[in-house]
């Protein structure tokens, strides 16, 4: 979908729900609202850049995992996996909608310290208690199943190849957006520059666009990605969201591996995985991880040569001879308090709802979070999975959501 398909003028002067941001989060909320039999209101999605060229959705590596330490994050991803597996049926068996699967090469966490090894064991217990297929592997186990790894420095690995790996998030995004629009959700190209609250400061009455258009709103959803804090500030609200640059490289190997490469999280923090039949993908971040400008997507050209490639070649000696095929930089909408989502209403501005700070987990968590937020908007409470631990109250209290497995 390109900008030409978006009007810049809303059809109505007011809407029951106005969603600021039309990428993965905003479109998830919009679609689940359109799919809720108890909701018949008007929904407006306002997207600053309908080309989606620089949104996190466009730059994602599109993976899903259950290897989290917090049970809620495990359950969120389990619903995501269920949603992917049943996507065509959920979309009403529309013949235009493809059948989706997860490419289950899995995730492999590697521990080189006793402390991290203990963490992986404890997290594995949590995951297994919820039905995940996580296994703890000794170095000998790793060598047997994946002989290409160098593991002399490794104490253990944590591996799950059930509902962990790559999935086609772009297709889900496209169909959420297309289906929502076919059901009457309105998307416009525009930039929100102001939010007007009532005299008591207890609700947002309207949003103002850059061209001066004022739109009344019953409820507002902040789904504006890295600009989430900027949007919240228009309502006098502070949230700890900043852009953080993350780098990706797709590479080929002179000697491809003889089996799929799990998404490997090296103890250094560098991660790499299977991409195509004979290509691989790697990711990392600069040593100095400060917030870039919203529109800064320049590469750190020394990072590959100095850090990423040496790490990959050390962990997999067969990757000594590799060649970069393509590369890009994207942004996380980083929650600097705890690197986890903020979901639900503000404590005082009660019709202002957050869908912010997913910190790199956004694509895999978007089905559960879109469903949950739509339930809040329609029913005033979660109806399925209780996402209240992601609520704003912890932000106001400075109380981090406990999750150790952040990549």
MIMINU-693527 format. One record per residue (C-alpha): x, y, z; residue number from 1. Coordinates in steps of 0.5 Angstrom, whole numbers. Example, Ala and Ser with C-alpha at 12.3 -4.5 7.8 and 13.67 -1.06 7.14 Angstrom:
! MIMINU-693527
@X->25 | Y->-9 | Z->16 | i->1
@X->27 | Y->-2 | Z->14 | i->2
END
This chain:
! MIMINU-693527
@X->0 | Y->0 | Z->0 | i->1
@X->3 | Y->7 | Z->-2 | i->2
@X->1 | Y->14 | Z->0 | i->3
@X->-3 | Y->15 | Z->-6 | i->4
@X->-8 | Y->10 | Z->-3 | i->5
@X->-9 | Y->14 | Z->3 | i->6
@X->-14 | Y->20 | Z->3 | i->7
@X->-11 | Y->26 | Z->8 | i->8
@X->-18 | Y->28 | Z->10 | i->9
@X->-22 | Y->25 | Z->15 | i->10
@X->-29 | Y->23 | Z->13 | i->11
@X->-32 | Y->25 | Z->19 | i->12
@X->-31 | Y->30 | Z->25 | i->13
@X->-31 | Y->25 | Z->30 | i->14
@X->-29 | Y->18 | Z->32 | i->15
@X->-30 | Y->13 | Z->37 | i->16
@X->-23 | Y->11 | Z->37 | i->17
@X->-17 | Y->15 | Z->34 | i->18
@X->-11 | Y->11 | Z->33 | i->19
@X->-5 | Y->15 | Z->32 | i->20
@X->0 | Y->11 | Z->28 | i->21
@X->-2 | Y->6 | Z->23 | i->22
@X->4 | Y->1 | Z->23 | i->23
@X->4 | Y->-6 | Z->26 | i->24
@X->1 | Y->-4 | Z->33 | i->25
@X->-4 | Y->1 | Z->30 | i->26
@X->-7 | Y->-4 | Z->25 | i->27
@X->-7 | Y->-10 | Z->30 | i->28
@X->-11 | Y->-6 | Z->34 | i->29
@X->-16 | Y->-3 | Z->29 | i->30
@X->-17 | Y->-10 | Z->26 | i->31
@X->-18 | Y->-13 | Z->33 | i->32
@X->-23 | Y->-8 | Z->34 | i->33
@X->-26 | Y->-9 | Z->27 | i->34
@X->-27 | Y->-16 | Z->29 | i->35
@X->-30 | Y->-15 | Z->35 | i->36
@X->-38 | Y->-17 | Z->35 | i->37
@X->-39 | Y->-12 | Z->41 | i->38
@X->-36 | Y->-6 | Z->37 | i->39
@X->-40 | Y->-2 | Z->32 | i->40
@X->-36 | Y->5 | Z->33 | i->41
@X->-32 | Y->9 | Z->28 | i->42
@X->-25 | Y->8 | Z->28 | i->43
@X->-20 | Y->13 | Z->25 | i->44
@X->-12 | Y->11 | Z->24 | i->45
@X->-8 | Y->17 | Z->23 | i->46
@X->-1 | Y->15 | Z->19 | i->47
@X->5 | Y->20 | Z->19 | i->48
@X->8 | Y->16 | Z->13 | i->49
@X->4 | Y->11 | Z->9 | i->50
@X->10 | Y->9 | Z->5 | i->51
@X->12 | Y->5 | Z->12 | i->52
@X->19 | Y->6 | Z->9 | i->53
@X->22 | Y->7 | Z->16 | i->54
@X->17 | Y->4 | Z->21 | i->55
@X->20 | Y->-1 | Z->25 | i->56
@X->15 | Y->-6 | Z->22 | i->57
@X->19 | Y->-5 | Z->15 | i->58
@X->26 | Y->-6 | Z->18 | i->59
@X->24 | Y->-12 | Z->23 | i->60
@X->27 | Y->-19 | Z->22 | i->61
@X->20 | Y->-22 | Z->23 | i->62
@X->22 | Y->-28 | Z->29 | i->63
@X->18 | Y->-31 | Z->34 | i->64
@X->20 | Y->-34 | Z->41 | i->65
@X->17 | Y->-37 | Z->47 | i->66
@X->24 | Y->-36 | Z->51 | i->67
@X->22 | Y->-31 | Z->56 | i->68
@X->23 | Y->-31 | Z->63 | i->69
@X->17 | Y->-28 | Z->65 | i->70
@X->10 | Y->-32 | Z->64 | i->71
@X->6 | Y->-27 | Z->61 | i->72
@X->11 | Y->-26 | Z->55 | i->73
@X->11 | Y->-33 | Z->54 | i->74
@X->4 | Y->-33 | Z->54 | i->75
@X->3 | Y->-27 | Z->49 | i->76
@X->8 | Y->-31 | Z->44 | i->77
@X->4 | Y->-37 | Z->45 | i->78
@X->-2 | Y->-33 | Z->42 | i->79
@X->2 | Y->-30 | Z->37 | i->80
@X->4 | Y->-37 | Z->35 | i->81
@X->-3 | Y->-40 | Z->35 | i->82
@X->-5 | Y->-34 | Z->31 | i->83
@X->0 | Y->-35 | Z->26 | i->84
@X->-2 | Y->-42 | Z->25 | i->85
@X->-9 | Y->-41 | Z->24 | i->86
@X->-9 | Y->-34 | Z->20 | i->87
@X->-13 | Y->-36 | Z->14 | i->88
@X->-18 | Y->-39 | Z->19 | i->89
@X->-18 | Y->-33 | Z->23 | i->90
@X->-19 | Y->-28 | Z->17 | i->91
@X->-25 | Y->-32 | Z->15 | i->92
@X->-22 | Y->-37 | Z->10 | i->93
@X->-22 | Y->-31 | Z->5 | i->94
@X->-19 | Y->-35 | Z->-1 | i->95
@X->-14 | Y->-29 | Z->-2 | i->96
@X->-11 | Y->-30 | Z->5 | i->97
@X->-5 | Y->-35 | Z->5 | i->98
@X->-4 | Y->-40 | Z->10 | i->99
@X->2 | Y->-38 | Z->14 | i->100
@X->7 | Y->-42 | Z->18 | i->101
@X->13 | Y->-41 | Z->23 | i->102
@X->20 | Y->-43 | Z->20 | i->103
@X->22 | Y->-47 | Z->26 | i->104
@X->29 | Y->-46 | Z->26 | i->105
@X->29 | Y->-44 | Z->33 | i->106
@X->33 | Y->-40 | Z->38 | i->107
@X->39 | Y->-42 | Z->41 | i->108
@X->41 | Y->-38 | Z->47 | i->109
@X->49 | Y->-40 | Z->49 | i->110
@X->51 | Y->-38 | Z->57 | i->111
@X->59 | Y->-38 | Z->58 | i->112
@X->58 | Y->-36 | Z->66 | i->113
@X->55 | Y->-39 | Z->71 | i->114
@X->50 | Y->-34 | Z->73 | i->115
@X->47 | Y->-34 | Z->66 | i->116
@X->47 | Y->-41 | Z->66 | i->117
@X->42 | Y->-41 | Z->72 | i->118
@X->38 | Y->-36 | Z->69 | i->119
@X->37 | Y->-40 | Z->63 | i->120
@X->35 | Y->-46 | Z->67 | i->121
@X->30 | Y->-42 | Z->71 | i->122
@X->27 | Y->-39 | Z->65 | i->123
@X->27 | Y->-46 | Z->62 | i->124
@X->23 | Y->-49 | Z->68 | i->125
@X->18 | Y->-43 | Z->67 | i->126
@X->17 | Y->-44 | Z->59 | i->127
@X->16 | Y->-52 | Z->60 | i->128
@X->11 | Y->-51 | Z->65 | i->129
@X->7 | Y->-47 | Z->60 | i->130
@X->8 | Y->-52 | Z->55 | i->131
@X->14 | Y->-49 | Z->51 | i->132
@X->19 | Y->-54 | Z->48 | i->133
@X->25 | Y->-51 | Z->51 | i->134
@X->31 | Y->-56 | Z->52 | i->135
@X->37 | Y->-55 | Z->56 | i->136
@X->43 | Y->-57 | Z->52 | i->137
@X->50 | Y->-59 | Z->55 | i->138
@X->56 | Y->-57 | Z->50 | i->139
@X->56 | Y->-64 | Z->48 | i->140
@X->49 | Y->-64 | Z->46 | i->141
@X->50 | Y->-58 | Z->42 | i->142
@X->56 | Y->-61 | Z->39 | i->143
@X->52 | Y->-67 | Z->37 | i->144
@X->46 | Y->-63 | Z->34 | i->145
@X->50 | Y->-57 | Z->31 | i->146
@X->57 | Y->-59 | Z->30 | i->147
@X->59 | Y->-53 | Z->27 | i->148
@X->59 | Y->-49 | Z->33 | i->149
@X->65 | Y->-48 | Z->37 | i->150
@X->63 | Y->-49 | Z->45 | i->151
@X->69 | Y->-50 | Z->49 | i->152
@X->67 | Y->-43 | Z->53 | i->153
@X->60 | Y->-45 | Z->53 | i->154
@X->57 | Y->-48 | Z->60 | i->155
@X->50 | Y->-50 | Z->57 | i->156
@X->45 | Y->-48 | Z->51 | i->157
@X->38 | Y->-47 | Z->51 | i->158
@X->34 | Y->-49 | Z->45 | i->159
@X->27 | Y->-49 | Z->43 | i->160
@X->25 | Y->-51 | Z->36 | i->161
@X->17 | Y->-51 | Z->37 | i->162
@X->14 | Y->-45 | Z->35 | i->163
@X->20 | Y->-41 | Z->35 | i->164
@X->23 | Y->-38 | Z->28 | i->165
@X->22 | Y->-34 | Z->22 | i->166
@X->14 | Y->-32 | Z->20 | i->167
@X->12 | Y->-27 | Z->15 | i->168
@X->10 | Y->-21 | Z->19 | i->169
@X->9 | Y->-17 | Z->13 | i->170
@X->3 | Y->-21 | Z->10 | i->171
@X->0 | Y->-21 | Z->17 | i->172
@X->1 | Y->-13 | Z->17 | i->173
@X->-2 | Y->-12 | Z->10 | i->174
@X->-8 | Y->-17 | Z->11 | i->175
@X->-10 | Y->-13 | Z->18 | i->176
@X->-9 | Y->-7 | Z->14 | i->177
@X->-13 | Y->-9 | Z->8 | i->178
@X->-19 | Y->-13 | Z->12 | i->179
@X->-20 | Y->-7 | Z->17 | i->180
@X->-21 | Y->-2 | Z->11 | i->181
@X->-25 | Y->-7 | Z->8 | i->182
@X->-29 | Y->-7 | Z->14 | i->183
@X->-30 | Y->1 | Z->15 | i->184
@X->-24 | Y->3 | Z->19 | i->185
@X->-21 | Y->9 | Z->16 | i->186
@X->-14 | Y->10 | Z->15 | i->187
@X->-11 | Y->17 | Z->13 | i->188
@X->-5 | Y->20 | Z->11 | i->189
@X->-3 | Y->26 | Z->17 | i->190
@X->1 | Y->28 | Z->23 | i->191
@X->-2 | Y->29 | Z->29 | i->192
@X->1 | Y->36 | Z->32 | i->193
@X->-3 | Y->37 | Z->38 | i->194
@X->-8 | Y->33 | Z->43 | i->195
@X->-13 | Y->38 | Z->47 | i->196
@X->-16 | Y->35 | Z->53 | i->197
@X->-22 | Y->37 | Z->57 | i->198
@X->-22 | Y->43 | Z->63 | i->199
@X->-21 | Y->37 | Z->68 | i->200
@X->-15 | Y->34 | Z->64 | i->201
@X->-18 | Y->27 | Z->65 | i->202
@X->-20 | Y->26 | Z->58 | i->203
@X->-17 | Y->28 | Z->51 | i->204
@X->-23 | Y->31 | Z->47 | i->205
@X->-20 | Y->32 | Z->40 | i->206
@X->-13 | Y->31 | Z->36 | i->207
@X->-11 | Y->36 | Z->31 | i->208
@X->-7 | Y->35 | Z->25 | i->209
@X->-1 | Y->39 | Z->22 | i->210
@X->-6 | Y->42 | Z->16 | i->211
@X->-10 | Y->45 | Z->22 | i->212
@X->-16 | Y->39 | Z->22 | i->213
@X->-19 | Y->38 | Z->29 | i->214
@X->-22 | Y->31 | Z->30 | i->215
@X->-26 | Y->29 | Z->36 | i->216
@X->-25 | Y->23 | Z->39 | i->217
@X->-28 | Y->18 | Z->44 | i->218
@X->-22 | Y->14 | Z->46 | i->219
@X->-15 | Y->15 | Z->43 | i->220
@X->-9 | Y->10 | Z->42 | i->221
@X->-2 | Y->12 | Z->42 | i->222
@X->1 | Y->7 | Z->37 | i->223
@X->6 | Y->12 | Z->34 | i->224
@X->12 | Y->7 | Z->35 | i->225
@X->19 | Y->11 | Z->37 | i->226
@X->15 | Y->18 | Z->37 | i->227
@X->11 | Y->15 | Z->43 | i->228
@X->14 | Y->19 | Z->48 | i->229
@X->13 | Y->25 | Z->43 | i->230
@X->5 | Y->24 | Z->42 | i->231
@X->4 | Y->22 | Z->50 | i->232
@X->7 | Y->29 | Z->51 | i->233
@X->2 | Y->33 | Z->47 | i->234
@X->-3 | Y->30 | Z->53 | i->235
@X->2 | Y->32 | Z->58 | i->236
@X->4 | Y->25 | Z->59 | i->237
@X->11 | Y->23 | Z->60 | i->238
@X->13 | Y->16 | Z->58 | i->239
@X->20 | Y->13 | Z->58 | i->240
@X->20 | Y->11 | Z->50 | i->241
@X->26 | Y->13 | Z->46 | i->242
@X->29 | Y->11 | Z->39 | i->243
@X->35 | Y->6 | Z->39 | i->244
@X->38 | Y->4 | Z->33 | i->245
@X->39 | Y->-4 | Z->31 | i->246
@X->43 | Y->-6 | Z->25 | i->247
@X->42 | Y->-12 | Z->21 | i->248
@X->46 | Y->-16 | Z->16 | i->249
@X->44 | Y->-21 | Z->11 | i->250
@X->50 | Y->-25 | Z->9 | i->251
@X->52 | Y->-31 | Z->5 | i->252
@X->58 | Y->-36 | Z->6 | i->253
@X->63 | Y->-40 | Z->2 | i->254
@X->61 | Y->-46 | Z->6 | i->255
@X->54 | Y->-46 | Z->8 | i->256
@X->52 | Y->-50 | Z->14 | i->257
@X->49 | Y->-57 | Z->13 | i->258
@X->43 | Y->-56 | Z->17 | i->259
@X->38 | Y->-50 | Z->19 | i->260
@X->42 | Y->-45 | Z->24 | i->261
@X->38 | Y->-43 | Z->30 | i->262
@X->37 | Y->-36 | Z->32 | i->263
@X->43 | Y->-36 | Z->36 | i->264
@X->44 | Y->-31 | Z->42 | i->265
@X->52 | Y->-31 | Z->43 | i->266
@X->54 | Y->-29 | Z->50 | i->267
@X->57 | Y->-22 | Z->47 | i->268
@X->50 | Y->-20 | Z->45 | i->269
@X->51 | Y->-21 | Z->37 | i->270
@X->45 | Y->-26 | Z->34 | i->271
@X->45 | Y->-29 | Z->28 | i->272
@X->40 | Y->-34 | Z->24 | i->273
@X->38 | Y->-38 | Z->18 | i->274
@X->35 | Y->-33 | Z->13 | i->275
@X->34 | Y->-37 | Z->6 | i->276
@X->37 | Y->-43 | Z->4 | i->277
@X->44 | Y->-41 | Z->3 | i->278
@X->44 | Y->-34 | Z->7 | i->279
@X->44 | Y->-32 | Z->14 | i->280
@X->42 | Y->-26 | Z->18 | i->281
@X->46 | Y->-22 | Z->23 | i->282
@X->44 | Y->-17 | Z->28 | i->283
@X->47 | Y->-12 | Z->33 | i->284
@X->48 | Y->-5 | Z->36 | i->285
@X->54 | Y->0 | Z->37 | i->286
@X->58 | Y->0 | Z->43 | i->287
@X->55 | Y->7 | Z->45 | i->288
@X->47 | Y->6 | Z->45 | i->289
@X->44 | Y->13 | Z->45 | i->290
@X->38 | Y->15 | Z->42 | i->291
@X->38 | Y->17 | Z->35 | i->292
@X->34 | Y->22 | Z->31 | i->293
@X->28 | Y->19 | Z->29 | i->294
@X->30 | Y->20 | Z->21 | i->295
@X->37 | Y->17 | Z->22 | i->296
@X->38 | Y->10 | Z->19 | i->297
@X->45 | Y->11 | Z->17 | i->298
@X->50 | Y->5 | Z->18 | i->299
@X->55 | Y->4 | Z->23 | i->300
@X->60 | Y->1 | Z->18 | i->301
@X->66 | Y->-1 | Z->23 | i->302
@X->61 | Y->-5 | Z->27 | i->303
@X->61 | Y->-11 | Z->22 | i->304
@X->68 | Y->-11 | Z->21 | i->305
@X->70 | Y->-10 | Z->28 | i->306
@X->65 | Y->-14 | Z->32 | i->307
@X->60 | Y->-18 | Z->28 | i->308
@X->64 | Y->-22 | Z->23 | i->309
@X->69 | Y->-23 | Z->28 | i->310
@X->64 | Y->-26 | Z->33 | i->311
@X->60 | Y->-30 | Z->28 | i->312
@X->67 | Y->-33 | Z->25 | i->313
@X->69 | Y->-35 | Z->32 | i->314
@X->63 | Y->-38 | Z->34 | i->315
@X->62 | Y->-42 | Z->27 | i->316
@X->69 | Y->-43 | Z->24 | i->317
@X->66 | Y->-45 | Z->18 | i->318
@X->63 | Y->-38 | Z->17 | i->319
@X->70 | Y->-35 | Z->17 | i->320
@X->69 | Y->-33 | Z->9 | i->321
@X->62 | Y->-30 | Z->9 | i->322
@X->60 | Y->-24 | Z->4 | i->323
@X->55 | Y->-19 | Z->6 | i->324
@X->49 | Y->-19 | Z->1 | i->325
@X->45 | Y->-13 | Z->4 | i->326
@X->45 | Y->-9 | Z->10 | i->327
@X->40 | Y->-4 | Z->14 | i->328
@X->39 | Y->0 | Z->20 | i->329
@X->32 | Y->0 | Z->24 | i->330
@X->30 | Y->3 | Z->30 | i->331
@X->27 | Y->0 | Z->37 | i->332
@X->22 | Y->4 | Z->40 | i->333
@X->25 | Y->2 | Z->47 | i->334
@X->22 | Y->3 | Z->54 | i->335
@X->28 | Y->5 | Z->58 | i->336
@X->25 | Y->3 | Z->64 | i->337
@X->25 | Y->-4 | Z->63 | i->338
@X->25 | Y->-6 | Z->55 | i->339
@X->17 | Y->-8 | Z->55 | i->340
@X->11 | Y->-6 | Z->53 | i->341
@X->6 | Y->-1 | Z->56 | i->342
@X->-1 | Y->-3 | Z->54 | i->343
@X->-7 | Y->0 | Z->57 | i->344
@X->-10 | Y->7 | Z->59 | i->345
@X->-7 | Y->13 | Z->63 | i->346
@X->-8 | Y->13 | Z->70 | i->347
@X->-11 | Y->20 | Z->70 | i->348
@X->-13 | Y->22 | Z->62 | i->349
@X->-17 | Y->16 | Z->62 | i->350
@X->-19 | Y->15 | Z->55 | i->351
@X->-11 | Y->16 | Z->53 | i->352
@X->-9 | Y->9 | Z->51 | i->353
@X->-2 | Y->6 | Z->50 | i->354
@X->1 | Y->1 | Z->45 | i->355
@X->8 | Y->3 | Z->46 | i->356
@X->15 | Y->1 | Z->48 | i->357
@X->15 | Y->-6 | Z->45 | i->358
@X->23 | Y->-6 | Z->45 | i->359
@X->24 | Y->-10 | Z->39 | i->360
@X->18 | Y->-15 | Z->41 | i->361
@X->13 | Y->-12 | Z->37 | i->362
@X->12 | Y->-16 | Z->31 | i->363
@X->11 | Y->-23 | Z->35 | i->364
@X->7 | Y->-19 | Z->41 | i->365
@X->2 | Y->-15 | Z->36 | i->366
@X->-3 | Y->-21 | Z->36 | i->367
@X->-4 | Y->-21 | Z->43 | i->368
@X->-3 | Y->-14 | Z->45 | i->369
@X->-8 | Y->-12 | Z->39 | i->370
@X->-13 | Y->-17 | Z->42 | i->371
@X->-12 | Y->-14 | Z->49 | i->372
@X->-12 | Y->-7 | Z->48 | i->373
@X->-19 | Y->-8 | Z->43 | i->374
@X->-22 | Y->-11 | Z->49 | i->375
@X->-20 | Y->-6 | Z->54 | i->376
@X->-23 | Y->-1 | Z->49 | i->377
@X->-30 | Y->-4 | Z->48 | i->378
@X->-31 | Y->-8 | Z->55 | i->379
@X->-26 | Y->-4 | Z->59 | i->380
@X->-23 | Y->-10 | Z->62 | i->381
@X->-19 | Y->-16 | Z->59 | i->382
@X->-23 | Y->-21 | Z->56 | i->383
@X->-18 | Y->-27 | Z->55 | i->384
@X->-10 | Y->-26 | Z->57 | i->385
@X->-9 | Y->-21 | Z->63 | i->386
@X->-4 | Y->-16 | Z->60 | i->387
@X->-5 | Y->-11 | Z->66 | i->388
@X->2 | Y->-12 | Z->68 | i->389
@X->4 | Y->-8 | Z->62 | i->390
@X->0 | Y->-3 | Z->65 | i->391
@X->2 | Y->5 | Z->66 | i->392
@X->2 | Y->4 | Z->73 | i->393
@X->9 | Y->1 | Z->73 | i->394
@X->11 | Y->7 | Z->69 | i->395
@X->9 | Y->12 | Z->74 | i->396
@X->12 | Y->8 | Z->80 | i->397
@X->18 | Y->7 | Z->77 | i->398
@X->17 | Y->-1 | Z->78 | i->399
@X->20 | Y->-5 | Z->72 | i->400
@X->17 | Y->-11 | Z->69 | i->401
@X->21 | Y->-17 | Z->70 | i->402
@X->24 | Y->-20 | Z->64 | i->403
@X->31 | Y->-22 | Z->63 | i->404
@X->31 | Y->-24 | Z->56 | i->405
@X->31 | Y->-18 | Z->52 | i->406
@X->35 | Y->-18 | Z->45 | i->407
END
